[in-house]
């Protein structure tokens, strides 16, 4: 069974960090594509190795990515 998950990727230093908020798993890479691929690999390993109970405990069904405006400075 396939499932669509969220990948949030941001620059950190000289590379990129990718986060999947549904299961709180992160990875990194030198490029956006590498960070995304590494995150997918980490997710594949998690779902392959984790017990059904751990997956159920960590998996958030609803994740919303949005923006908010705040005053800075």
C-alpha positions in Angstrom: 0.0 0.0 0.0 1.3 3.4 -0.9 0.7 6.6 1.0 1.4 10.2 0.3 3.5 11.9 3.0 4.7 15.4 3.4 8.4 16.4 2.9 9.5 19.8 4.2 12.9 20.7 2.9 15.0 23.6 4.0 18.5 24.9 3.6 20.8 24.3 6.6 24.3 25.5 6.2 25.8 24.1 3.0 23.1 21.4 2.6 19.5 20.7 3.0 17.4 19.0 5.7 14.2 17.1 4.8 11.5 16.4 7.4 8.4 14.2 7.3 6.2 15.6 10.0 3.7 12.7 9.8 6.2 10.4 11.5 8.8 12.9 12.6 11.6 11.4 10.5 14.3 13.6 9.0 17.3 13.2 6.7 19.7 15.4 4.9 21.6 15.9 1.6 23.9 18.2 -0.3 21.1 19.1 -2.7 17.3 19.3 -2.5 17.0 16.1 -4.6 19.5 14.3 -2.5 17.7 15.3 0.8 14.4 14.2 -0.7 15.8 10.8 -1.8 17.5 10.3 1.5 14.2 11.1 3.3 12.4 8.6 1.1 15.0 5.9 2.0 14.7 6.7 5.7 10.9 6.4 5.4 11.1 3.2 3.5 13.4 1.7 6.2 11.1 2.9 9.0 8.0 1.4 7.5 9.9 -1.8 6.7 11.3 -2.3 10.2 8.9 -0.7 12.6 6.2 -2.7 14.3 2.6 -2.0 13.5 2.2 -0.5 17.0 5.1 1.9 16.5 3.8 3.0 13.1 0.3 3.6 14.6 1.8 5.5 17.6 3.9 7.8 15.4 1.8 8.3 12.3 -0.3 11.5 12.3 -3.1 11.4 9.8 -3.6 15.1 9.5 -0.7 17.5 8.8 -1.3 20.9 7.5 1.4 23.0 5.9 0.5 26.7 5.8 2.1 30.1 6.4 1.4 32.7 9.1 2.4 36.4 9.1 4.2 37.8 12.1 6.0 41.1 12.9 9.7 40.8 13.0 12.0 43.3 14.6 
